[in-house]
C-alpha cells in the first residue's frame, strides 16, 4: 500500500433498517474495497502509489456525529474523502473547516458549493438546479395547469424549494399551501400534521421536497383521512428507489411520475442495464459470493449504493492518476475539475469544472407502476447555471 490516505465515509443505516430492512444498502466497506481493487487492476495504480483507505462510520440521522467523523478524518491526515449518501453535513465540514477535498453523493444548493469552493464535489447535480429543472418540466408538460398546488419541504431543502417556488410563480402557478417539515423524517410529528394542513387547503397536486421517510409518513396519514392528491415527484431524499416507492400507499402513489438522475427503472422498462452498472454489481457479487438481483424492492438499496460507490471510487482513483506522482490537495482538486463527460454507473454523464463541482448534468422521467419504477423518457440536460 502507498502512503496516499483516502478517507471513506460509511453510513450507519440502522435507524432506517429498523423501520424496514429493505432500507439497508449492503456491506458498504466490502463494496468499496472490491470496486477499488478492480479499478486498480483494470486501469493501473496511480504514480503516487496505491491509495490506503481509512473507513469511518457515521450516523445517518445525527448531524453532530457527521461533523465529528469529518473532524476525525482531518486528524487522520487524509488527502481526500469519499463521501456517502446523507453525509452532507460531514462533507461540508471537511470542505469548509478543514479545506479537505471530498467527493460526496447528495445534491446541495449552489450556495453551499460557493461557500466550500474549491473543496466540495458531488456525484449528483446541484440541488437548486435539480429543483429548477423539475419546476420547468412540471410547467412545460402542463401538469400544473388548473391544479391546486401544495408544497411539502424541510430544512434540508429550504433554499432550493424557495427557488423552485419562485420559478413556479414566474410561470403563473400559485402555491395554495406550503408546509415545512422539521426534517426528522424517521419520527416526525410534523409529517403527520402536514397531511391535514394540505387537505384543508384542498390541495390536489403535491410537490414533495422532503426525505422519502417524511413523504411516506405524511401519505400514510393522508390515506387514513381520505386525502389523495396526485404526487409529482423528483429525485430528492432518495425518492427514486424501489424501496422508497414501495413505502408509499399504493392508493395514492400508483402512477406517480418523477424526474430522476439515476438508472432506476431500466430493467423494469425492458431496457438493458448499463454495462458499467452491471459490471459494478458483478464485481461485488464475486467479492461476496452472493447473487444480487438487479431490480426489485429487496435489493434496491444495495444496487443503488453499489453504483454510487463505483462512481465515487472511479472518480477518486482517476483524479489520483491525473494528478501525477506528487499529489497534494490542490492537485487532486485540479484533476477532478478536469474530468468531463464521464460515463457513470449510477446515472447520466458526470462533468466537473472550476466553480461547477456538481457532477450529474442530465435527468429523465420515470413512473411508479406495479410496485416499481419504470423509465419512460430519455436523459435530457438540466437547466444551465447562471
DAVENZI-V818245 format. One record per residue. N is the residue number from 1. RES is the residue in one letter. PHI is phi in radians with two decimals (NA if undefined). BURIAL is I if it has 16 or more other C-alpha atoms within 10 Angstrom, else O. Layout:
n=<N/N>
res=<RES/RES>
phi=<PHI/PHI>
burial=<BURIAL/BURIAL>
This chain:
n=<1/2/3/4/5/6/7/8/9/10/11/12/13/14/15/16/17/18/19/20/21/22/23/24/25/26/27/28/29/30/31/32/33/34/35/36/37/38/39/40/41/42/43/44/45/46/47/48/49/50/51/52/53/54/55/56/57/58/59/60/61/62/63/64/65/66/67/68/69/70/71/72/73/74/75/76/77/78/79/80/81/82/83/84/85/86/87/88/89/90/91/92/93/94/95/96/97/98/99/100/101/102/103/104/105/106/107/108/109/110/111/112/113/114/115/116/117/118/119/120/121/122/123/124/125/126/127/128/129/130/131/132/133/134/135/136/137/138/139/140/141/142/143/144/145/146/147/148/149/150/151/152/153/154/155/156/157/158/159/160/161/162/163/164/165/166/167/168/169/170/171/172/173/174/175/176/177/178/179/180/181/182/183/184/185/186/187/188/189/190/191/192/193/194/195/196/197/198/199/200/201/202/203/204/205/206/207/208/209/210/211/212/213/214/215/216/217/218/219/220/221/222/223/224/225/226/227/228/229/230/231/232/233/234/235/236/237/238/239/240/241/242/243/244/245/246/247/248/249/250/251/252/253/254/255/256/257/258/259/260/261/262/263/264/265/266/267/268/269/270/271/272/273/274/275/276/277/278/279/280/281/282/283/284/285/286/287/288/289/290/291/292/293/294/295/296/297/298/299/300/301/302/303/304/305/306/307/308/309/310/311/312/313/314/315/316/317/318/319/320/321/322/323/324/325/326/327/328/329/330/331/332/333/334/335/336/337/338/339/340/341/342/343/344/345/346/347/348/349/350/351/352/353/354/355/356/357/358/359/360/361/362/363/364/365/366/367/368/369/370/371/372/373/374/375/376/377/378/379/380/381/382/383/384/385/386>
res=<X/X/X/X/X/X/X/X/X/X/X/X/X/X/X/X/X/X/X/X/X/X/X/X/X/X/X/X/X/X/X/X/X/X/X/X/X/X/X/X/X/X/X/X/X/X/X/X/X/X/X/X/X/X/X/X/X/X/X/X/X/X/X/X/X/X/X/X/X/X/X/X/X/X/X/X/X/X/X/X/X/X/X/X/X/X/X/X/X/X/X/X/X/X/X/X/X/X/X/X/X/X/X/X/X/X/X/X/X/X/X/X/X/X/X/X/X/X/X/X/X/X/X/X/X/X/X/X/X/X/X/X/X/X/X/X/X/X/X/X/X/X/X/X/X/X/X/X/X/X/X/X/X/X/X/X/X/X/X/X/X/X/X/X/X/X/X/X/X/X/X/X/X/X/X/X/X/X/X/X/X/X/X/X/X/X/X/X/X/X/X/X/X/X/X/X/X/X/X/X/X/X/X/X/X/X/X/X/X/X/X/X/X/X/X/X/X/X/X/X/X/X/X/X/X/X/X/X/X/X/X/X/X/X/X/X/X/X/X/X/X/X/X/X/X/X/X/X/X/X/X/X/X/X/X/X/X/X/X/X/X/X/X/X/X/X/X/X/X/X/X/X/X/X/X/X/X/X/X/X/X/X/X/X/X/X/X/X/X/X/X/X/X/X/X/X/X/X/X/X/X/X/X/X/X/X/X/X/X/X/X/X/X/X/X/X/X/X/X/X/X/X/X/X/X/X/X/X/X/X/X/X/X/X/X/X/X/X/X/X/X/X/X/X/X/X/X/X/X/X/X/X/X/X/X/X/X/X/X/X/X/X/X/X/X/X/X/X/X/X/X/X/X/X/X/X/X/X/X/X/X/X/X/X/X/X>
phi=<NA/-1.50/-1.76/-1.49/-1.65/-2.12/-1.39/-2.28/-1.50/-2.11/-1.48/-1.44/-1.70/-1.07/-1.12/-1.41/-1.16/-1.15/-1.33/-2.80/-0.99/-1.16/-1.27/-1.12/-2.15/1.49/-1.41/-1.14/-1.10/-1.08/-1.01/-1.13/-1.06/-1.15/-1.23/-1.14/-1.05/-1.13/-1.15/-1.15/-1.23/-1.38/-1.88/1.69/-1.37/-1.03/-1.04/-1.31/1.93/-1.22/-1.20/-1.73/-1.60/-2.01/-1.66/-2.43/-1.66/-2.21/-1.35/-1.24/-2.04/-2.04/-1.06/-1.06/-1.21/-1.06/-1.17/-1.14/-1.13/-1.03/-1.10/-1.16/-1.04/-1.10/-1.19/-1.19/1.34/-1.26/-1.31/-2.76/-2.25/-1.67/-1.44/-2.79/-1.02/1.21/-1.67/-0.87/-1.11/-1.20/-1.14/-1.11/-1.08/-1.03/-1.30/-1.43/-1.58/-1.78/0.92/-1.89/-1.12/-2.52/-1.84/-1.92/-1.81/-1.14/-1.22/-2.30/-1.14/-1.10/-1.08/-1.23/-1.05/-1.12/-1.20/-1.84/-1.01/-1.84/-1.60/-1.68/-2.22/-2.34/-1.13/-1.45/-1.15/-0.94/-1.02/-1.16/-1.27/-1.06/-1.18/-1.16/-1.10/-1.08/-1.10/-1.12/-1.06/-1.09/-1.21/-1.20/-1.47/1.39/-1.23/-1.65/-1.14/1.26/-1.81/-1.63/-1.62/-2.08/-2.15/-2.17/-2.33/-2.52/-1.14/-1.31/-2.04/-1.01/-1.10/-1.22/-1.09/-1.06/-1.16/-1.15/-1.11/-1.10/-1.13/-1.06/-1.10/-1.09/-1.58/1.55/-1.92/-1.70/-1.55/-1.35/-2.63/-2.25/-1.88/-1.71/-1.45/-1.49/1.44/-1.17/1.36/-1.29/-2.76/-1.91/-1.17/-1.11/-1.09/-1.19/-1.15/-1.04/-1.03/-1.22/-1.07/-1.19/-1.14/-1.12/-1.55/1.03/-1.12/-2.11/-2.47/-1.92/-1.87/-1.72/-1.76/-2.34/-1.19/-1.07/-1.19/-1.17/-1.11/-1.08/-1.11/-1.14/-1.22/-1.15/-1.19/-0.98/-1.09/-1.13/-1.66/1.37/-1.70/-2.28/-1.34/-1.29/-1.80/-1.97/-1.77/-2.71/-1.40/-2.64/1.04/1.07/-1.11/-1.53/-2.32/-1.14/-1.20/-1.20/-1.04/-1.21/-1.40/-1.49/-1.09/-1.03/-1.11/-1.85/-1.57/-1.00/1.53/-1.12/-1.69/-2.57/-1.93/-2.37/-1.69/-1.41/-1.51/-0.96/1.59/-1.20/-1.17/-1.10/-1.64/1.08/-1.76/-1.33/-1.21/-0.90/-1.05/-1.16/-1.16/-1.11/-1.10/-1.06/-1.13/-1.08/-1.07/-1.24/-1.03/-1.10/-1.20/-1.66/1.29/-2.17/-1.42/-2.01/-1.11/-1.30/-2.50/1.98/-1.11/-1.15/-1.84/-0.98/-1.14/-1.13/-1.07/-1.10/-1.27/-1.06/-1.16/-1.14/-1.08/-1.07/-1.19/-1.08/-1.23/-1.07/-1.09/-1.13/-1.21/-1.13/-1.11/-1.12/-1.08/-1.23/-1.31/1.57/-1.27/-1.96/-1.55/-2.31/-1.06/-1.10/-1.17/-1.10/-1.08/-1.05/-1.15/-1.07/-1.12/-1.57/-1.52/-2.37/0.88/-1.46/-1.08/-2.04/-1.45/-1.48/-3.06/-1.34/-1.19/-1.98/-2.40/-2.00/-2.99/-0.96/1.35/-2.35/-1.73/-1.70/-1.44/-1.19/-2.18/-2.43/-2.47/-2.62/-1.52/-2.27/-2.33/-1.53/-2.58/0.95/1.13/-2.78/-1.39/-2.29/-1.25/-2.23/-2.39/-1.88/-1.08/-2.29/-1.27/-1.25/-1.13/-1.37/-1.17/-2.63>
burial=<O/O/O/I/I/I/I/I/I/I/I/I/I/O/O/I/O/O/O/O/O/I/I/I/I/I/O/I/I/O/I/I/O/I/I/I/O/I/I/I/O/O/O/O/I/I/O/I/I/I/I/O/I/O/I/O/O/I/I/I/I/O/O/O/I/I/I/O/I/I/I/O/I/I/O/O/O/I/I/I/I/I/I/I/I/I/I/I/I/I/I/I/I/I/I/I/O/I/I/I/I/I/I/I/I/I/I/I/I/I/O/O/I/O/O/I/I/I/I/I/I/I/I/I/I/I/I/I/I/I/I/I/I/I/I/I/I/I/I/O/O/O/O/I/O/O/I/I/I/I/I/I/I/I/O/I/I/I/I/I/I/O/I/I/I/I/I/I/O/O/O/O/I/I/I/O/I/I/I/I/I/I/I/I/I/I/O/I/O/I/I/I/O/I/I/I/O/I/I/O/O/I/I/I/I/I/I/I/I/I/I/I/I/I/I/I/I/I/I/I/I/I/I/O/O/O/I/I/I/I/I/I/I/I/I/I/I/I/I/I/I/I/I/I/I/I/I/I/I/I/O/I/I/I/I/I/I/I/I/I/I/I/I/I/I/I/I/I/O/O/O/O/I/I/O/I/I/O/I/I/I/I/I/I/I/O/O/O/O/O/O/I/O/I/I/I/I/I/I/I/I/I/I/I/I/I/I/I/I/I/I/I/I/I/I/I/I/I/I/I/I/I/I/I/O/O/I/I/I/O/I/I/I/I/I/I/I/O/I/O/O/O/O/I/I/I/I/I/I/I/I/I/I/O/O/I/I/I/I/I/I/I/I/I/I/I/I/I/I/O/I/I/I/I/I/O/O/O/I/O/O/I/I/O/O/O>
